Each structure stands twice: as C-alpha cells, then as structure tokens.
Amino acid sequence: MKPATATISQEALRHNIELIKTFAPQQKLLAMIKANAYGQGLLPAAGTLADLVDGFGVARLREALEIQETGYTGKILLVEGFFDREELLKTLSRRFDTVVHCLEQLELLEQVAQEWQQEQQKGFWKRKAKIYFPINVWLKIDTGMHRLGVHPEQVEMFYQRLKACPLVASISFVSHFSRADEPDCGYTEKQIAIFESATEPYPTHERSISASSGILYWKQAHYEWVRPGIIMHGISPHYTPIIDLGFKPVMTLASSLIAVRTHKAGEPVGYGGAWVSDKDTKLGVVAMGYGDGYPRNAPEGTPVLVNGRIVPIVGRVSMDMLTVDLGADSQDKVGDEVIFWGKDLLIEDVAQHIGVISYELITKLTPRVIFEYK
Ligand SMILES: *Cc1c(COP(=O)(O)O)cnc(C)c1O
C-alpha cells in the first residue's frame, strides 16, 4: 500500500515541450524550473529537459548552483537577479545570466567591475586576480505589472551604464505580463506597446515577455525567447484545462485507503464535527493530509477519484489523513488507490473547487510525499 505518492511522467513532460515548440516555433525556450521545478523535483526536471530547451530560469541562486553542479553547462538565468554582493560574485564566477531590475543591482555590478579592473591592472601574474567572465544581463522593464523592473524612461540610462560595464557581455530585455490570461481585458496590449517602445532603440538585442499565458494567447509577443512554466507540467495558467490543446498532465498525486468504515446517519466526522452524515454510509480514510501539502481548507465536496469514480471529501482535512464518503453500496477496500489529481481528475478542477490556483497545489507538496519518476 502506497502512502502519498506523486508520480511524474517524463514522457508527458517531453511531450509538452514539443507541443510548446509548435506554439513558439521560431523562439528559444527558457524552461522556468524555479521553486523546485514547481514542486516536481529540480534536478529530475533539469535532467529531462536539458537537451530539449535553450536554458533554465530559477528565482534563487541555490537552485542555479545545484543545476550547474550536475554538469549542465547551458544557460541558467536568475529571474530576480542576485540579492547581494556575495551572490553577484557567485553569479560571475559561475557565468549565470542575471536579471538587473533596480539601481542597487546596477551599482553593485559597477562597483565589483571597478574593483576587478583595478585588481587586473595591478597585474594578473603578481597577484592572484579573480577570474570573472563577463555575463549576460537581462534588463527587466516594468511594463505594467508594477512588481519588479525599471521604468520605461529609465531604460536608456540603465542600458548605457550596463553597456559601459566591463563585466557585462550582452544585454537583453525582459518583462512580465500581469493579465495575459484575460484575453479581452485590454491590458496586455498596453504592456506590449510599452515593451516595444522601450526596446525599439535597441533592435539588435533579444527580448522576452511571454510566460505560459503569453505563449498560448499572445503570439505577437513571443519575440526571441519564451519562458514556459506551468504549461510544461500540462497544467493551465488559469482554471480552464489545456488538455484540449494537447497538453498532458505530468503529475499524478495518489495515496491509499487505510480504513473503510460503516458510518451512521446523524454522526459527525473528524475535528470539530464539521460534517454530519444525513444517511447511513461507508467512509474511506485516506493517507493524505496537510502534512503532505494537501490543503487543509479543502471544503466538503472536494472531488477525489476512487476506483474510477468521483467521491467527495467530508469533514476537515487533518495532518495525516482525510475522509471521503464512499456511499453505502461501495465495494472499495483497504489498500485501494485514491487519486487527488492526474489525467482523470484535472488539477484545475480541484484547484477551483478549493479556491486556490494549481500553481499553489503543486508547489506546496511537502518532503513527506514520495516522488516517483516514470
Ligand atoms: C515563473 C515565471 C515564469 C513562468 O510562469 P508560468 O505562468 O508558470 O508560465 C516566467 N517568467 C518569470 C519571470 C517567472 O518568474
């Protein structure tokens, strides 16, 4: 009997990448595998994808280091850049690509470059000068998300200073959509216009703005690089599933029934007695709880799959277990598999039921969950 287990289909992951390439056939692919590859395992994902994509994007230096330590020699971009001087020095010695989104980062880069030059002038052979290589910098422009990035009118100043910096090998431009999953809201067109006018003076430089929603819905904004995240896992960036577009769910989250019990009408179930059965029934107790990352706030009626049929969660989700109403006539037995999401129960539907986004469900699984890669 298996407790909480996430099965990852490498075949589905590879299939989704090939499909993404049909959406963006001319573009280079930066696979976003931040946050432990969306909870699916950083190094397994990097290993599966390495020969299929043009680089990886992560949000923490540690993840970039881990990927490189496996021997990967391709491009790794820090999408929020370096957080302090120590991180910048590692970024330089490891030759990662970095985002620069603010003045503090620019100044640190200039300062380290100046020290590096002085050290070199003292004589490479006399003193052991640090060996740095100029790196690729992605200047982040705030086109309307208003989270990270320089304002469009600051682009020229940042560009000139980056260009003058001896530690900068090349400059690319990057931005991020805030409402790309709402095709009719009009905001994405505005962001595209701002991005294009801000980068127009630098036509030979590469650009990137599209994440999953941009790839699916904003073909005119693919530019040179696209940055898929959630769709690589066969999951939609919103609640409408994308299997109709040909994507395959990569993860199946399952566990097992550890008890099947008769239950009388009028009796409550679980902490707080939050649910009371209105009829005689059979309850299934499943080895899955918030200690595995399944949300405690999943309401009564959240669907799970037992022996091919949908049954509702009843009562509160506890740390190690949750309870489902199997129905009075059910034949399910201890040891039977229970599926929480996968190809036959789409995570988008579960997420909508719980009132979270799919991104949150997959990134919050805990180390107690067993991961199997097939
Ligand atoms: C996470 C992230 C992405 C990928 O987003 P999805 O919606 O999962 O495709 C792309 N770009 C940046 C900068 C990100 O942080």
The ligand as a Gaussian input file, in Angstrom:
#p B3LYP/6-31G(d) Opt

LIG

0 1
 C        7.506000      31.899000     -13.002000
 C        7.905000      32.746000     -14.132000
 C        7.565000      32.384000     -15.446000
 C        6.698000      31.207000     -15.773000
 O        5.359000      31.484000     -15.459000
 P        4.192000      30.473000     -15.863000
 O        2.949000      31.241000     -15.712000
 O        4.288000      29.330000     -14.924000
 O        4.473000      30.055000     -17.265000
 C        8.055000      33.161000     -16.463000
 N        8.814000      34.256000     -16.215000
 C        9.154000      34.626000     -14.974000
 C        9.994000      35.826000     -14.776000
 C        8.707000      33.898000     -13.893000
 O        9.050000      34.271000     -12.657000

